[in-house]
Amino acid sequence: PGRSLSMTAKAPVLHVITANALGDGLVVFLTADGGWSNDIAEARVVGPDALAEAVAYGKAQHDARIVVEPYEIEVTVEGGVPVPVRLRERIRAERGPTVAYGAAEIAARAANNR
């Protein structure tokens, strides 16, 4: 009596597909046009209905030797940009590592990817 439960719909779990580029090993994210980007802001965000198709596409890209070991990661969307839920994936999206390491090599790779 006098007590009510609020029934709110739970937001669907969202994912992006990530992998490493075969050529240089850098972290990449599947884009809406079927390409791959180093920038998670360009990643295609998929809901539950599109996840299986996106994962299958990533596996086909692996088989075609474009990327290595694609997999889905759970994300939230903040300000229109996907943000990984797990710390490990946030580090990858931010182009880790979390300590200064190989600055010259990382700068050279970034320059070659423009």
DSSP file (Angstrom, degrees, kcal/mol; ACC not computed):
  #  RESIDUE AA STRUCTURE BP1 BP2  ACC     N-H-->O    O-->H-N    N-H-->O    O-->H-N    TCO  KAPPA ALPHA  PHI   PSI    X-CA   Y-CA   Z-CA
    1    1 A P              0   0    0      0, 0.0     3,-0.1     0, 0.0     0, 0.0   0.000 360.0 360.0 360.0 131.1    0.0    0.0    0.0
    2    2 A G        +     0   0    0      1,-0.2     2,-0.5     0, 0.0     0, 0.0   0.494 360.0 107.6  75.0   2.8    1.3    3.4   -1.0
    3    3 A R        -     0   0    0      2,-0.0     2,-0.4     0, 0.0    -1,-0.2  -0.953  44.6-179.5-118.6 128.3    4.3    1.9   -2.6
    4    4 A S        -     0   0    0     -2,-0.5     2,-0.5    -3,-0.1     0, 0.0  -0.954  21.1-135.6-127.6 148.4    4.8    1.7   -6.4
    5    5 A L        -     0   0    0     -2,-0.4     2,-0.5     2,-0.0    -2,-0.0  -0.855  20.2-131.3-100.8 132.2    7.6    0.3   -8.5
    6    6 A S        -     0   0    0     -2,-0.5     2,-0.8     1,-0.0    -2,-0.0  -0.714  16.1-157.0 -83.7 125.0    8.8    2.4  -11.4
    7    7 A M        +     0   0    0     -2,-0.5     2,-0.4     2,-0.0    -1,-0.0  -0.852  20.7 170.6-105.5  99.2    9.0    0.3  -14.5
    8    8 A T        -     0   0    0     -2,-0.8     2,-0.2     1,-0.0    -2,-0.0  -0.874  37.4-110.4-110.3 143.4   11.4    2.0  -16.9
    9    9 A A        -     0   0    0     -2,-0.4     2,-0.3     1,-0.1    -2,-0.0  -0.496  32.4-123.8 -70.9 134.6   12.7    0.4  -20.1
   10   10 A K        -     0   0    0     -2,-0.2     3,-0.1     1,-0.1    -1,-0.1  -0.632  27.8-113.2 -79.9 134.4   16.3   -0.6  -19.9
   11   11 A A        -     0   0    0     -2,-0.3    -1,-0.1     1,-0.1     3,-0.1  -0.369  38.5-101.8 -65.0 144.0   18.4    0.9  -22.7
   12   12 A P        -     0   0    0      0, 0.0     2,-0.4     0, 0.0    -1,-0.1  -0.324  36.8-104.9 -66.0 150.3   19.8   -1.6  -25.1
   13   13 A V        -     0   0    0     -3,-0.1     2,-0.3    63,-0.0    63,-0.1  -0.627  39.7-152.0 -75.4 130.3   23.4   -2.7  -24.8
   14   14 A L  E     -A   75   0A   0     61,-0.7    61,-2.5    -2,-0.4     2,-0.3  -0.780  14.5-176.1-108.0 150.4   25.5   -1.0  -27.5
   15   15 A H  E     -AB  74  46A   0     31,-2.4    31,-3.1    -2,-0.3     2,-0.3  -0.933  16.3-158.1-137.9 159.8   28.7   -2.3  -29.0
   16   16 A V  E     -A   73   0A   0     57,-1.8    57,-2.6    -2,-0.3     2,-0.5  -0.932  27.5-119.9-127.6 159.5   31.4   -1.4  -31.5
   17   17 A I  E     -A   72   0A   0     27,-0.4    13,-2.5    -2,-0.3     2,-0.3  -0.871  34.0-178.2-100.9 130.5   33.7   -3.8  -33.3
   18   18 A T  E     +AC  71  29A   0     53,-2.9    53,-2.5    -2,-0.5     2,-0.3  -0.868  11.8 147.3-125.3 159.9   37.4   -3.4  -32.7
   19   19 A A  E     - C   0  28A   0      9,-2.0     9,-2.5    -2,-0.3     2,-0.4  -0.883  45.5 -91.0-163.3-170.5   40.5   -5.2  -34.0
   20   20 A N  E     -AC  68  27A   0     48,-1.7    48,-3.0    -2,-0.3     7,-0.2  -0.978  41.1-111.3-119.0 139.3   44.1   -4.5  -34.8
   21   21 A A  E  >  -A   67   0A   0      5,-3.0     4,-2.2    -2,-0.4    46,-0.2  -0.465  20.9-138.1 -66.5 136.2   45.2   -3.4  -38.3
   22   22 A L  T  4 S+     0   0    0     44,-1.9    -1,-0.1     1,-0.2    45,-0.1   0.894  96.6  54.3 -63.8 -40.2   47.2   -6.2  -39.9
   23   23 A G  T  4 S+     0   0    0     43,-0.4    -1,-0.2     1,-0.2    44,-0.1   0.880 130.9   3.9 -65.7 -42.0   49.8   -3.8  -41.4
   24   24 A D  T  4 S-     0   0    0      2,-0.1    -2,-0.2    -3,-0.0    -1,-0.2   0.456  89.9-120.0-128.2  -3.7   50.9   -1.9  -38.3
   25   25 A G     <  +     0   0    0     -4,-2.2    -3,-0.1     1,-0.2     3,-0.1   0.473  59.8 148.2  79.4   0.7   49.1   -3.5  -35.4
   26   26 A L        -     0   0    0     -6,-0.1    -5,-3.0     1,-0.1    -1,-0.2  -0.329  56.6 -96.7 -70.3 153.3   47.3   -0.3  -34.3
   27   27 A V  E     -C   20   0A   0     -7,-0.2     2,-0.3    65,-0.2    -7,-0.2  -0.477  48.4-177.0 -68.1 134.5   43.9   -0.5  -32.7
   28   28 A V  E     -C   19   0A   0     -9,-2.5    -9,-2.0    -2,-0.2     2,-0.4  -0.932  16.6-148.2-134.0 159.2   41.1    0.1  -35.2
   29   29 A F  E     -CD  18  37A   0      8,-2.6     8,-2.3    -2,-0.3   -11,-0.2  -0.984  27.9-109.1-129.1 137.9   37.3    0.3  -35.1
   30   30 A L  E     - D   0  36A   0    -13,-2.5    14,-3.1    -2,-0.4   -13,-0.3  -0.451  37.4-149.5 -66.1 132.1   34.7   -0.7  -37.7
   31   31 A T  B >   -F   43   0B   0      4,-2.5     3,-1.8    12,-0.3    12,-0.2  -0.533  26.9-103.5-100.8 169.5   33.1    2.3  -39.3
   32   32 A A  T 3  S+     0   0    0     10,-0.6    11,-0.1     1,-0.3    -1,-0.1   0.779 120.3  54.8 -62.6 -27.9   29.6    2.7  -40.7
   33   33 A D  T 3  S-     0   0    0      1,-0.0    -1,-0.3     0, 0.0     3,-0.1   0.354 122.9-101.9 -90.4   7.9   30.9    2.4  -44.3
   34   34 A G  S <  S+     0   0    0     -3,-1.8    -2,-0.1     1,-0.3     2,-0.1   0.541  87.4 113.2  87.1   6.6   32.7   -0.9  -43.6
   35   35 A G        -     0   0    0     -6,-0.0    -4,-2.5    -5,-0.0     2,-0.4  -0.209  65.0-111.9 -94.0-168.1   36.1    0.5  -43.3
   36   36 A W  E     -D   30   0A   0     -6,-0.2     2,-0.3    -3,-0.1    -6,-0.2  -0.986  26.8-171.4-131.7 140.1   38.4    0.8  -40.2
   37   37 A S  E     -D   29   0A   0     -8,-2.3    -8,-2.6    -2,-0.4     6,-0.0  -0.961  29.4-141.7-131.4 147.9   39.4    3.8  -38.3
   38   38 A N  S    S+     0   0    0     -2,-0.3     2,-0.6   -10,-0.2   -11,-0.1   0.595  88.3  82.0 -76.7 -11.9   41.9    4.5  -35.5
   39   39 A D    >   -     0   0    0      1,-0.1     3,-2.0   -10,-0.1     4,-0.2  -0.851  66.6-157.5-103.0 115.3   39.4    6.9  -34.0
   40   40 A I  G >  S+     0   0    0     -2,-0.6     3,-1.8    53,-0.4    -1,-0.1   0.762  90.9  72.0 -62.0 -23.6   36.6    5.4  -31.9
   41   41 A A  G 3  S+     0   0    0      1,-0.3    -1,-0.3    40,-0.1    42,-0.0   0.753  98.2  49.7 -62.1 -22.5   34.5    8.6  -32.6
   42   42 A E  G <  S+     0   0    0     -3,-2.0   -10,-0.6     2,-0.1    -1,-0.3   0.391  88.0 121.0 -94.5   1.7   34.2    7.2  -36.2
   43   43 A A  B <   -F   31   0B   0     -3,-1.8     2,-0.6    -4,-0.2   -12,-0.3  -0.331  69.3-115.7 -71.1 147.2   33.1    3.7  -35.1
   44   44 A R        -     0   0    0    -14,-3.1     2,-0.5   -27,-0.2   -27,-0.4  -0.732  28.0-146.6 -78.8 120.2   29.8    2.2  -36.1
   45   45 A V        -     0   0    0     -2,-0.6     2,-0.4   -29,-0.1   -29,-0.2  -0.803  18.8-166.4 -91.3 126.6   27.7    1.7  -32.9
   46   46 A V  B     -B   15   0A   0    -31,-3.1   -31,-2.4    -2,-0.5    -2,-0.0  -0.914   9.9-148.3-120.0 142.3   25.5   -1.3  -33.1
   47   47 A G    >>  -     0   0    0     -2,-0.4     3,-1.0   -33,-0.2     4,-0.9  -0.288  46.0 -80.6 -91.4-176.2   22.6   -2.5  -31.0
   48   48 A P  H 3> S+     0   0    0      0, 0.0     4,-0.5     0, 0.0     3,-0.4   0.828 126.1  57.0 -57.7 -35.7   21.6   -6.1  -30.3
   49   49 A D  H 34 S+     0   0    0      1,-0.2     4,-0.2     2,-0.1     3,-0.0   0.781 115.0  35.7 -69.9 -26.0   19.8   -6.5  -33.6
   50   50 A A  H <> S+     0   0    0     -3,-1.0     4,-2.1     1,-0.1    -1,-0.2   0.441  92.2  92.2-105.9  -1.9   22.9   -5.7  -35.7
   51   51 A L  H  X S+     0   0    0     -4,-0.9     4,-2.8    -3,-0.4     5,-0.2   0.926  83.3  50.5 -64.1 -47.8   25.6   -7.2  -33.6
   52   52 A A  H  X S+     0   0    0     -4,-0.5     4,-2.4     1,-0.2    -1,-0.2   0.904 112.5  48.0 -59.1 -41.8   25.8  -10.7  -35.2
   53   53 A E  H  > S+     0   0    0     -4,-0.2     4,-2.2     2,-0.2    -1,-0.2   0.906 112.5  48.8 -65.4 -41.2   26.1   -9.1  -38.6
   54   54 A A  H  X S+     0   0    0     -4,-2.1     4,-2.2     2,-0.2    -2,-0.2   0.901 112.0  48.5 -66.1 -41.0   28.8   -6.7  -37.5
   55   55 A V  H  X S+     0   0    0     -4,-2.8     4,-2.4     2,-0.2    -2,-0.2   0.918 111.1  50.8 -63.8 -43.4   30.8   -9.5  -35.8
   56   56 A A  H  X S+     0   0    0     -4,-2.4     4,-2.1    -5,-0.2    -2,-0.2   0.893 109.3  51.0 -61.7 -40.0   30.5  -11.7  -38.9
   57   57 A Y  H  X S+     0   0    0     -4,-2.2     4,-2.1     2,-0.2    -1,-0.2   0.922 109.4  50.7 -63.5 -43.5   31.7   -8.8  -41.1
   58   58 A G  H  X S+     0   0    0     -4,-2.2     4,-1.9     1,-0.2    -2,-0.2   0.906 109.6  50.1 -59.9 -42.1   34.7   -8.3  -38.7
   59   59 A K  H  X S+     0   0    0     -4,-2.4     4,-2.6     1,-0.2    -1,-0.2   0.884 109.0  52.0 -64.1 -38.1   35.5  -12.0  -39.0
   60   60 A A  H  X S+     0   0    0     -4,-2.1     4,-1.7     2,-0.2    -1,-0.2   0.878 108.2  51.5 -64.8 -37.1   35.3  -11.8  -42.8
   61   61 A Q  H  <>S+     0   0    0     -4,-2.1     5,-2.6     2,-0.2     6,-0.9   0.850 109.4  50.8 -67.7 -33.8   37.8   -8.9  -42.7
   62   62 A H  H ><5S+     0   0    0     -4,-1.9     3,-1.8     3,-0.2    -2,-0.2   0.935 109.6  49.4 -64.8 -47.1   40.1  -11.1  -40.5
   63   63 A D  H 3<5S+     0   0    0     -4,-2.6    -2,-0.2     1,-0.3    -1,-0.2   0.811 108.3  54.2 -62.9 -29.5   39.8  -13.9  -43.1
   64   64 A A  T 3<5S-     0   0    0     -4,-1.7    -1,-0.3    -5,-0.2    -2,-0.2   0.397 116.4-118.5 -83.9   2.6   40.7  -11.4  -45.8
   65   65 A R  T < 5S+     0   0    0     -3,-1.8    -3,-0.2     2,-0.2    -2,-0.1   0.873  82.7 116.6  62.0  41.9   43.8  -10.4  -43.8
   66   66 A I  S   <S+     0   0    0     -5,-2.6   -44,-1.9     1,-0.3   -43,-0.4   0.760  80.3  13.1-100.7 -40.2   42.8   -6.8  -43.3
   67   67 A V  E    S-A   21   0A   0     -6,-0.9     2,-0.4   -46,-0.2    -1,-0.3  -0.872  73.1-124.2-132.2 166.4   42.5   -6.9  -39.5
   68   68 A V  E    S-A   20   0A   0    -48,-3.0   -48,-1.7    -2,-0.3    -6,-0.1  -0.954  76.6 -16.5-116.9 131.3   43.6   -9.3  -36.7
   69   69 A E  E    S-     0   0A   0     -2,-0.4    -1,-0.2   -50,-0.2     2,-0.1   0.885  72.3-161.8  49.3  61.5   41.2  -10.8  -34.1
   70   70 A P  E     +     0   0A   0      0, 0.0     2,-0.3     0, 0.0   -51,-0.2  -0.434  18.0 163.1 -70.0 147.3   38.1   -8.6  -34.3
   71   71 A Y  E     -A   18   0A   0    -53,-2.5   -53,-2.9    -2,-0.1     2,-0.3  -0.978  36.4-100.9-157.2 163.1   35.7   -8.6  -31.4
   72   72 A E  E     -A   17   0A   0     -2,-0.3     2,-0.4   -55,-0.2   -55,-0.2  -0.646  28.6-164.8 -91.0 146.5   32.9   -6.6  -30.0
   73   73 A I  E     -A   16   0A   0    -57,-2.6   -57,-1.8    -2,-0.3     2,-0.3  -0.981  23.8-116.4-127.1 144.0   33.2   -4.3  -27.0
   74   74 A E  E     +A   15   0A   0     -2,-0.4    11,-2.3   -59,-0.2    12,-0.4  -0.583  40.8 176.9 -78.2 137.6   30.4   -2.8  -25.0
   75   75 A V  E     -AE  14  84A   0    -61,-2.5   -61,-0.7    -2,-0.3     2,-0.3  -0.924  26.4-147.5-135.3 160.1   30.1    1.0  -25.1
   76   76 A T  E     - E   0  83A   0      7,-2.3     7,-3.2    -2,-0.3     2,-0.5  -0.796  28.0-123.8-111.3 166.2   28.0    3.8  -23.9
   77   77 A V  E     + E   0  82A   0     -2,-0.3     2,-0.5     5,-0.2    -2,-0.0  -0.962  29.1 178.4-117.2 121.2   27.5    6.9  -26.1
   78   78 A E  E >  S- E   0  81A   0      3,-2.6     3,-1.4    -2,-0.5    -2,-0.0  -0.974  73.7 -12.8-124.6 117.8   28.4   10.3  -24.5
   79   79 A G  T 3  S-     0   0    0     -2,-0.5    -1,-0.1     1,-0.3    -2,-0.0   0.822 128.9 -56.0  62.8  30.4   28.1   13.4  -26.6
   80   80 A G  T 3  S+     0   0    0      1,-0.2    -1,-0.3    -3,-0.0    -3,-0.0   0.491 117.4 109.8  82.0   3.1   27.7   11.3  -29.7
   81   81 A V  E <  S-E   78   0A   0     -3,-1.4    -3,-2.6   -39,-0.0    -1,-0.2  -0.938  71.5-118.7-116.5 131.6   31.0    9.5  -29.2
   82   82 A P  E     -E   77   0A   0      0, 0.0    -5,-0.2     0, 0.0   -39,-0.1  -0.453  27.8-166.7 -65.9 136.4   31.2    5.8  -28.2
   83   83 A V  E     -E   76   0A   0     -7,-3.2    -7,-2.3    -2,-0.2     7,-0.1  -0.982  22.0-121.9-126.6 118.4   33.0    5.3  -24.9
   84   84 A P  E     -E   75   0A   0      0, 0.0    -9,-0.3     0, 0.0     6,-0.1  -0.274  10.2-145.9 -59.8 143.2   34.1    1.7  -23.9
   85   85 A V  S    S+     0   0    0    -11,-2.3     2,-0.2     4,-0.0   -10,-0.1   0.894  79.4  68.6 -75.3 -43.0   32.7    0.4  -20.7
   86   86 A R  S  > S-     0   0    0    -12,-0.4     4,-1.9     1,-0.1     3,-0.3  -0.575  80.6-132.2 -85.3 141.9   35.7   -1.6  -19.7
   87   87 A L  H  > S+     0   0    0     -2,-0.2     4,-2.5     1,-0.2     5,-0.2   0.895 105.6  58.0 -56.5 -44.4   39.0    0.1  -18.7
   88   88 A R  H  > S+     0   0    0      1,-0.2     4,-1.9     2,-0.2    -1,-0.2   0.907 109.3  44.6 -54.5 -43.5   41.1   -2.1  -20.9
   89   89 A E  H  > S+     0   0    0     -3,-0.3     4,-2.5     2,-0.2    -1,-0.2   0.820 108.9  55.8 -74.8 -30.6   39.1   -1.0  -23.9
   90   90 A R  H  X S+     0   0    0     -4,-1.9     4,-1.9     2,-0.2    -2,-0.2   0.912 108.1  49.9 -64.4 -40.8   39.2    2.7  -22.9
   91   91 A I  H  <>S+     0   0    0     -4,-2.5     5,-3.0     2,-0.2    -2,-0.2   0.929 112.0  47.3 -62.1 -45.1   43.0    2.4  -22.8
   92   92 A R  H ><5S+     0   0    0     -4,-1.9     3,-1.5     1,-0.2    -2,-0.2   0.905 111.5  50.9 -62.0 -41.6   43.0    0.8  -26.3
   93   93 A A  H 3<5S+     0   0    0     -4,-2.5   -53,-0.4     1,-0.3    -1,-0.2   0.820 107.7  52.7 -67.0 -30.5   40.6    3.5  -27.6
   94   94 A E  T 3<5S-     0   0    0     -4,-1.9    -1,-0.3    -5,-0.2    -2,-0.2   0.315 120.2-112.4 -86.8   9.2   42.8    6.3  -26.2
   95   95 A R  T < 5 -     0   0    0     -3,-1.5    -3,-0.2    -5,-0.1    -2,-0.1   0.872  63.9-169.5  62.0  40.7   45.7    4.7  -28.1
   96   96 A G      < +     0   0    0     -5,-3.0     2,-0.2    -6,-0.1    -4,-0.0   0.401  64.9 149.9 -33.2-172.3   47.4    3.6  -24.8
   97   97 A P        -     0   0    0      0, 0.0     4,-0.1     0, 0.0     0, 0.0   0.459  47.3-136.2 -76.7 178.7   49.7    2.6  -23.1
   98   98 A T  S    S+     0   0    0     -2,-0.2     2,-0.3     2,-0.1    -2,-0.0   0.488  85.6  57.6 -86.7  -2.8   49.0    4.4  -19.9
   99   99 A V  S    S-     0   0    0      2,-0.0     2,-0.3     0, 0.0     0, 0.0  -0.887 103.9 -87.3-121.9 156.5   52.7    5.2  -19.4
  100  100 A A        +     0   0    0     -2,-0.3     2,-0.3     2,-0.0    -2,-0.1  -0.477  64.2 155.9 -63.4 122.9   55.1    7.1  -21.7
  101  101 A Y        -     0   0    0     -2,-0.3     5,-0.2    -4,-0.1    -2,-0.0  -0.941  57.5 -11.2-155.5 126.2   56.4    4.4  -24.0
  102  102 A G     >  +     0   0    0     -2,-0.3     4,-2.7     1,-0.1     5,-0.3   0.858  66.3 169.6  57.2  41.7   57.9    4.5  -27.5
  103  103 A A  H  > S+     0   0    0      1,-0.2     4,-2.4     2,-0.2     5,-0.2   0.878  74.8  49.9 -55.8 -41.4   56.9    8.1  -28.2
  104  104 A A  H  > S+     0   0    0      2,-0.2     4,-2.1     1,-0.2    -1,-0.2   0.907 112.6  46.7 -65.6 -41.4   58.9    8.3  -31.4
  105  105 A E  H  > S+     0   0    0      2,-0.2     4,-2.4     1,-0.2    -2,-0.2   0.909 112.7  49.1 -67.1 -42.4   57.5    5.1  -32.8
  106  106 A I  H  X S+     0   0    0     -4,-2.7     4,-2.5     2,-0.2    -2,-0.2   0.907 111.6  49.4 -64.1 -42.0   53.9    6.1  -31.9
  107  107 A A  H  X S+     0   0    0     -4,-2.4     4,-2.2    -5,-0.3    -1,-0.2   0.898 111.0  50.2 -64.2 -40.0   54.4    9.5  -33.6
  108  108 A A  H  X S+     0   0    0     -4,-2.1     4,-1.7     2,-0.2    -2,-0.2   0.919 111.6  47.6 -64.5 -43.6   55.9    7.8  -36.7
  109  109 A R  H  X S+     0   0    0     -4,-2.4     4,-0.9     1,-0.2    -2,-0.2   0.923 111.7  50.2 -62.8 -44.0   52.9    5.4  -36.9
  110  110 A A  H >< S+     0   0    0     -4,-2.5     3,-0.7     1,-0.2    -1,-0.2   0.897 109.0  51.9 -62.1 -40.4   50.4    8.2  -36.5
  111  111 A A  H >< S+     0   0    0     -4,-2.2     3,-0.9     1,-0.2    -1,-0.2   0.852 108.2  51.8 -64.7 -34.3   52.1   10.3  -39.2
  112  112 A N  H 3< S+     0   0    0     -4,-1.7    -1,-0.2     1,-0.2    -2,-0.2   0.658 103.4  59.9 -76.0 -15.9   51.9    7.3  -41.6
  113  113 A N  T <<        0   0    0     -4,-0.9    -1,-0.2    -3,-0.7    -2,-0.2   0.307 360.0 360.0 -96.1   8.3   48.2    6.8  -41.0
  114  114 A R    <         0   0    0     -3,-0.9    -1,-0.2    -4,-0.1    -2,-0.1   0.472 360.0 360.0 -84.3 360.0   47.1   10.3  -42.1
